Amino acid sequence: MALTITCPVCGKRNGYEFKYGGEEKGPRPEEKDLNPQAWCEYVHMNKCVAGVQEEWWFHKDGCGSWFTILRDTTTNLEQEKKEAKK
């Protein structure tokens, strides 16, 4: 089963065109009062979810965009994002 990723600019493409950027971890911690242990937790400690997780991807062989997708780590399939309510 080949991984396909939908780039917001280029559309659906082969997963080999992309570079994995890691799990979505939320906003970067404020530098004020940030200690080395807290920084290490933010950078290196991943949840490694067995299921759907939000991830960063870079379209290295295409438009050069960074974006997030939802991917099921057990099936390696991209999931549809639910649109935010307006």
C-alpha positions as CSV (number, residue, x, y, z in Angstrom):
1,M,0.0,0.0,0.0
2,A,1.5,3.3,-1.1
3,L,1.2,6.4,1.0
4,T,-0.5,9.3,-0.8
5,I,-0.7,12.8,0.7
6,T,-2.9,15.7,-0.4
7,C,-0.9,18.9,-0.7
8,P,-3.1,22.0,-0.3
9,V,-1.4,23.6,-3.4
10,C,-0.6,20.6,-5.7
11,G,-3.3,18.1,-4.8
12,K,-2.9,14.3,-4.1
13,R,0.6,13.1,-4.7
14,N,2.9,10.1,-4.0
15,G,4.2,10.0,-0.4
16,Y,7.8,9.9,-1.8
17,E,7.5,13.6,-2.7
18,F,7.2,14.6,0.9
19,K,9.3,14.8,4.0
20,Y,7.8,14.0,7.4
21,G,8.0,17.0,9.8
22,G,6.8,15.3,13.0
23,E,3.7,15.3,15.1
24,E,1.7,18.5,15.6
25,K,2.5,19.6,19.1
26,G,0.8,22.9,19.4
27,P,2.4,26.3,19.9
28,R,6.1,26.5,20.7
29,P,6.7,27.1,24.4
30,E,7.4,30.6,25.6
31,E,11.1,31.2,26.1
32,K,10.5,33.1,29.3
33,D,11.0,30.6,32.2
34,L,11.8,27.8,29.7
35,N,14.2,25.3,31.2
36,P,16.2,22.6,29.3
37,Q,14.0,19.8,30.5
38,A,10.8,21.4,29.3
39,W,12.4,22.2,25.9
40,C,13.6,18.6,25.6
41,E,10.1,17.3,26.4
42,Y,8.6,19.6,23.7
43,V,11.2,18.7,21.0
44,H,11.8,15.0,21.5
45,M,8.9,13.4,23.4
46,N,6.3,12.3,21.0
47,K,2.9,10.7,21.7
48,C,3.4,8.0,19.0
49,V,-0.3,7.4,18.7
50,A,-1.6,4.1,17.3
51,G,-4.4,5.6,15.3
52,V,-5.2,9.1,13.9
53,Q,-2.7,11.8,14.6
54,E,-2.1,15.3,13.1
55,E,1.3,15.6,11.4
56,W,3.5,18.1,9.7
57,W,4.6,17.4,6.1
58,F,6.9,19.3,3.7
59,H,6.4,19.0,-0.1
60,K,10.1,18.7,-0.9
61,D,9.7,17.6,-4.5
62,G,6.9,20.0,-5.3
63,C,5.7,23.5,-4.2
64,G,7.8,23.6,-1.0
65,S,4.8,24.1,1.3
66,W,4.6,23.0,5.0
67,F,1.2,21.8,6.0
68,T,-0.6,19.4,8.4
69,I,-2.6,16.3,7.6
70,L,-4.4,13.7,9.7
71,R,-2.9,10.2,9.2
72,D,-4.0,6.9,10.7
73,T,-0.7,5.4,11.8
74,T,-2.1,1.9,11.8
75,T,-3.2,1.9,8.2
76,N,-0.8,4.6,6.9
77,L,-3.8,6.3,5.2
78,E,-4.6,10.1,5.2
79,Q,-7.9,10.9,6.9
80,E,-10.2,13.8,6.0
81,K,-10.0,16.9,8.2
82,K,-13.4,18.0,9.6
83,E,-14.0,21.6,8.8
84,A,-14.2,24.1,11.6
85,K,-17.7,25.4,12.4
86,K,-18.3,29.0,11.4
